[in-house]
Amino acid sequence: MGHLGSVPPDVAVVPPVPLVNAANALTALRLALVPVFVALVVASELTHPGWRIIATVTFVVASTTDLVDGWIARRFGLVTSFGKVADPIADKALTGAALVLLSWYDALPWWVTTVILTREVGVTLIRFWVIRYGVIAASHGGKIKTALQILAIVWYLWPTPTVLTGVGGWIMAAAVLVTVVTGLDYIVRAVRMRRHAT
């Protein structure tokens, strides 16, 4: 007779995922790079080419960790509660800081920053609204939205030649459009999830 509470021999015991792992380390790095990025942009005042290049590289490195940490977490089973909470916070902190700084230095209209940040905060609140019923998977449109936002921000940050500066506006316009559309799609999917769960 086995001991009370013992695990049957044919049942595999899954060890808990350690909090300190590669995926969470990258997420923490992204969070740590946000104030560094902000300091670099402020130092550049979006007028000094050297500082702008360093700020852009920092932003790209931080954005890249978002792609890598998610892949590592899924590939090696390193998904943790910390990662689920910290990852979207780090994403929004980085993107939000970039947009606010671009608007602060009159490189980007404030209404663009307001629309994008409203959508991002709204989606986060919706996630908490439906979290007890499940998790809404990131859509293909959501990935396109993220890619367009990053590309647009990089275009605005980099000391682009004057003849090419107008391209950034078109990229940002596409980013805003996809941001709004995917935000509405997220609301529809969240409402459907709530209805099916009740």
ChimeraX attribute file (.defattr): number of C-alpha atoms within 10 A of each C-alpha:
attribute: neighborCount
match mode: 1-to-1
recipient: residues
	/A:1	3
	/A:2	7
	/A:3	6
	/A:4	6
	/A:5	6
	/A:6	7
	/A:7	11
	/A:8	9
	/A:9	7
	/A:10	6
	/A:11	7
	/A:12	8
	/A:13	9
	/A:14	6
	/A:15	6
	/A:16	8
	/A:17	12
	/A:18	11
	/A:19	15
	/A:20	11
	/A:21	15
	/A:22	16
	/A:23	26
	/A:24	24
	/A:25	15
	/A:26	22
	/A:27	25
	/A:28	16
	/A:29	16
	/A:30	27
	/A:31	20
	/A:32	14
	/A:33	19
	/A:34	22
	/A:35	14
	/A:36	14
	/A:37	21
	/A:38	19
	/A:39	14
	/A:40	20
	/A:41	25
	/A:42	16
	/A:43	14
	/A:44	18
	/A:45	16
	/A:46	23
	/A:47	14
	/A:48	12
	/A:49	15
	/A:50	14
	/A:51	21
	/A:52	23
	/A:53	19
	/A:54	17
	/A:55	26
	/A:56	23
	/A:57	16
	/A:58	19
	/A:59	24
	/A:60	15
	/A:61	14
	/A:62	23
	/A:63	20
	/A:64	14
	/A:65	20
	/A:66	19
	/A:67	11
	/A:68	14
	/A:69	23
	/A:70	19
	/A:71	14
	/A:72	17
	/A:73	17
	/A:74	11
	/A:75	10
	/A:76	10
	/A:77	11
	/A:78	21
	/A:79	20
	/A:80	18
	/A:81	10
	/A:82	12
	/A:83	22
	/A:84	12
	/A:85	10
	/A:86	16
	/A:87	23
	/A:88	15
	/A:89	16
	/A:90	23
	/A:91	21
	/A:92	16
	/A:93	16
	/A:94	22
	/A:95	22
	/A:96	18
	/A:97	17
	/A:98	25
	/A:99	23
	/A:100	20
	/A:101	20
	/A:102	21
	/A:103	16
	/A:104	13
	/A:105	14
	/A:106	11
	/A:107	14
	/A:108	19
	/A:109	14
	/A:110	14
	/A:111	10
	/A:112	17
	/A:113	21
	/A:114	15
	/A:115	14
	/A:116	21
	/A:117	18
	/A:118	14
	/A:119	19
	/A:120	20
	/A:121	13
	/A:122	14
	/A:123	18
	/A:124	14
	/A:125	12
	/A:126	16
	/A:127	18
	/A:128	12
	/A:129	14
	/A:130	16
	/A:131	13
	/A:132	10
	/A:133	15
	/A:134	14
	/A:135	12
	/A:136	14
	/A:137	9
	/A:138	10
	/A:139	12
	/A:140	9
	/A:141	15
	/A:142	18
	/A:143	13
	/A:144	16
	/A:145	22
	/A:146	17
	/A:147	13
	/A:148	20
	/A:149	23
	/A:150	20
	/A:151	17
	/A:152	20
	/A:153	22
	/A:154	21
	/A:155	20
	/A:156	24
	/A:157	27
	/A:158	19
	/A:159	18
	/A:160	15
	/A:161	8
	/A:162	7
	/A:163	7
	/A:164	10
	/A:165	14
	/A:166	13
	/A:167	14
	/A:168	19
	/A:169	15
	/A:170	12
	/A:171	19
	/A:172	21
	/A:173	16
	/A:174	16
	/A:175	24
	/A:176	20
	/A:177	15
	/A:178	20
	/A:179	24
	/A:180	17
	/A:181	15
	/A:182	22
	/A:183	21
	/A:184	14
	/A:185	14
	/A:186	21
	/A:187	15
	/A:188	11
	/A:189	14
	/A:190	21
	/A:191	14
	/A:192	11
	/A:193	16
	/A:194	15
	/A:195	9
	/A:196	8
	/A:197	11
	/A:198	6
